[in-house]
Amino acid sequence: MEERLVACLYADVSGYCRLINRDVGHTIRTLRAYRTLMAGLVMKFAGRVVDVAGDSLLAEFPTAGGAVECAVEIQRELAARNATLPPDRRVEFRIGIELGQVVVDRGRLYGDAVNIAARVQEAGAPRTIRVAESAYDRINGSPSMRLDYLGEHTAKNMERPLRVYQVADQ
């Protein structure tokens, strides 16, 4: 096991159960195609897909800025693909990002950064990118992106509220 500082990107499908209930085959095929696209973008931004489970994807990046830039590109590409589908069949992701120490064991990541990235995306609307405070501190002031402060949010199984920001103008 090794410990290191990484930016975690956690993506999850909004309304997944509804989509599966409506048309399981279409949803799975679309999810598979979207994950392939996302994996290519993760690599483009120097990241690594760590895990996929159910309707989620976890990736790690060496920098918070790279994770946010990748998330913006993911949301743009998926919006273009979803525009060709009827609204009730669109597979739309919410994305959360956090920077922190993780433990790496056999290629998998464990630690608060993973959990926080997952928690900040949960409260987001479809197609949003939410960023937790540690990641925000590393990218604040970047001329290429604006992040709006959403306040402190209480998250399941977290001892303290999380300060959350949302990427604007994506």
Residue, then its C-alpha position, 0 to 999 in steps of 0.5 A: m500500500e502507498e499513500r499519495l496526494v491525488a485529485c479524485l473525480y467521481a461521476d454518477v448517473s442522475g436518475y439511473c434507476r428510472l432509466i433502467n426501469r424504462d429501458v435497461g438495454h438502451t441504458i446499458r448500451t449508452l452507459r457503456a459508450y459514455r464510459t468509453l468516451m469518459a475513459g479516453l478523456v481521463m487519459k487525455f488529461a493525464g488521469r487514470v480510471v480507477d474503478v467503475a461500478g453500477d452507474s459510477l466512474l472514479a478517476e484520479f488525476p495528478t492535479a485538481g485543475g486537470a480533473v476539473e478541465c476533464a470534467v468540463e470536457i466530459q460534460r460538453e461531450l455528453a451534452a452533445r451526445n445526449a442532445t440527439l436522444p429523447p429527454d427521457r432517455r438521456v444518460e446525464f452525469r453529475i461529477g464531484i471533485e476533491l483533492g486529498q491524500v489517498v491510500v492506493d492498494r492494488g490500484r484501488l483508491y481509499g480515503d476521504a478524498v474519494n468519499i468527499a468527491a462522491r458526496v459532493q456530486e450527490a446533491g448536484a443537478p444533472r450535468t453539473i460539476r461540483v468541487a470540494e474545498s481542498a480542490y477549489d483551493r488549488i484551482n482558485g484564480s485560474p483564468s480559464m474557469r469560474l467556480d461559484y460558492l454554494g455554501e456548506h453542505t451536510a453529507k452522509n457519514m461526514e463529520r463536518p459540513l463540506r464547503v462546495y463550489q460549482v463550475a460555472d459556464q461550462 
